[in-house]
Amino acid sequence: MITPILMLGAGRMGGAILEGWRRANAFAPVELMICDPDPSPPALAAALNGARLNPPQAELAEARTVVLAVKPQVWAETAAEYVPWLRADAVVVSIAAGVRAGALAKEFGGRCVARVMPTTAAAIGQGTASLYADDPAALARAHALFEPLGAVVDLTDEDQMHAATAVSGSGPAYLYAFVEALEGAALAAGLPRKEAARLARSTITGAAALLAQSDAEPVDLRRQVTSPGGTTEAALNILLSNTGLPPLLREAVTVAVRRSKELGG
Ligand SMILES: NC(=O)c1ccc[n+]([C@@H]2O[C@H](COP(=O)([O-])OP(=O)(O)OC[C@H]3O[C@@H](n4cnc5c(N)ncnc54)[C@H](OP(=O)(O)O)[C@@H]3O)[C@@H](O)[C@H]2O)c1
């Protein structure tokens, strides 16, 4: 049994997961327990629909699945706070960046553990979740939680979680930064602010939707919109140069991987 599900911490990411489950009708709100001193709007909405918000400690023993969704800085003290109340066969699914499965299992009294690196697009059913667990039952539990929220990718080696964090966990911010930069370039090219914002945003979301719906590779889609000697080619000569996007992104991902390792200890 997966439910009841106990979510420890329901801030930005925990809230996005709750919102995604609500949209997908994945779990009945009455099957959810949420502990958070400062719950996000989706957690408050779940509570209005029947989820138990900050239930009495004795009720925590009902939970079959525990989702750890607090900041990595406070994960260990949070685990220590709740572990006395959890049932022995509860499965722990952690989304805390960088916190290793071995450390989680130790702090959660040897319970089965899965790690997940999700994205906030889970809120609209378009999340991406990287999953890792030694234990097949824990992996299956993580699948059951995250499949209603978008794509799931199984990792075979826990060390790959650092790269998944750098590429996928942090990836949405890269795209938002790209859109910001494109809007800035549009302004600099003489477009009024409103039109610059509309053109940059709609062009990128449309192109991303086309990529999602097409069987073609990104390189093929790029070639389809690049005429020899045209405007796109002129711009791509800068973007794909030796100092352009590929080396920049390699460097960005490398430093993010390094930071993930530092945070994980
Ligand atoms: N945000 C993302 O895009 C993203 C993506 C992938 C993974 N993650 C992971 O998701 C986790 C949460 O990140 P976030 O951005 O959602 O953080 P957040 O917005 O700060 O949410 C964490 C929530 O946990 C609450 N909390 C703190 N201590 C608690 C305790 N002892 N018991 C119950 N709740 C407690 C916090 O309350 P207070 O505000 O009162 O401290 C806050 O509401 C992190 O481990 C992060 O690595 C986040």
The ligand as a Gaussian input file, in Angstrom:
#p B3LYP/6-31G(d) Opt

LIG

0 1
 N       12.450000      24.196000      -5.625000
 C       12.872000      23.393000      -6.601000
 O       12.807000      23.712000      -7.781000
 C       13.426000      22.026000      -6.261000
 C       13.728000      21.141000      -7.311000
 C       14.195000      19.873000      -6.982000
 C       14.374000      19.499000      -5.652000
 N       14.099000      20.388000      -4.666000
 C       14.296000      19.955000      -3.293000
 O       13.084000      20.122000      -2.614000
 C       13.356000      20.378000      -1.248000
 C       12.498000      21.540000      -0.787000
 O       12.863000      22.707000      -1.522000
 P       11.856000      23.921000      -1.643000
 O       12.391000      24.821000      -2.680000
 O       10.460000      23.394000      -1.783000
 O       12.033000      24.558000      -0.177000
 P       11.008000      25.448000       0.644000
 O       10.133000      26.212000      -0.276000
 O       11.807000      26.159000       1.687000
 O       10.054000      24.350000       1.353000
 C       10.452000      23.573000       2.459000
 C        9.322000      23.641000       3.477000
 O        9.657000      22.785000       4.563000
 C        9.278000      23.431000       5.758000
 N        9.979000      22.859000       6.920000
 C       11.174000      23.223000       7.465000
 N       11.462000      22.450000       8.530000
 C       10.432000      21.575000       8.673000
 C       10.147000      20.516000       9.576000
 N       10.981000      20.192000      10.573000
 N        8.987000      19.816000       9.421000
 C        8.139000      20.122000       8.420000
 N        8.357000      21.109000       7.527000
 C        9.495000      21.826000       7.636000
 C        9.637000      24.853000       5.481000
 O        9.017000      25.703000       6.417000
 P        9.769000      27.112000       6.786000
 O        9.607000      27.959000       5.568000
 O        9.007000      27.583000       7.973000
 O       11.208000      26.754000       7.065000
 C        9.121000      25.039000       4.064000
 O        7.748000      25.380000       4.030000
 C       14.839000      20.672000      -1.112000
 O       15.467000      19.607000      -0.444000
 C       15.314000      20.794000      -2.535000
 O       16.611000      20.232000      -2.679000
 C       13.612000      21.631000      -4.951000

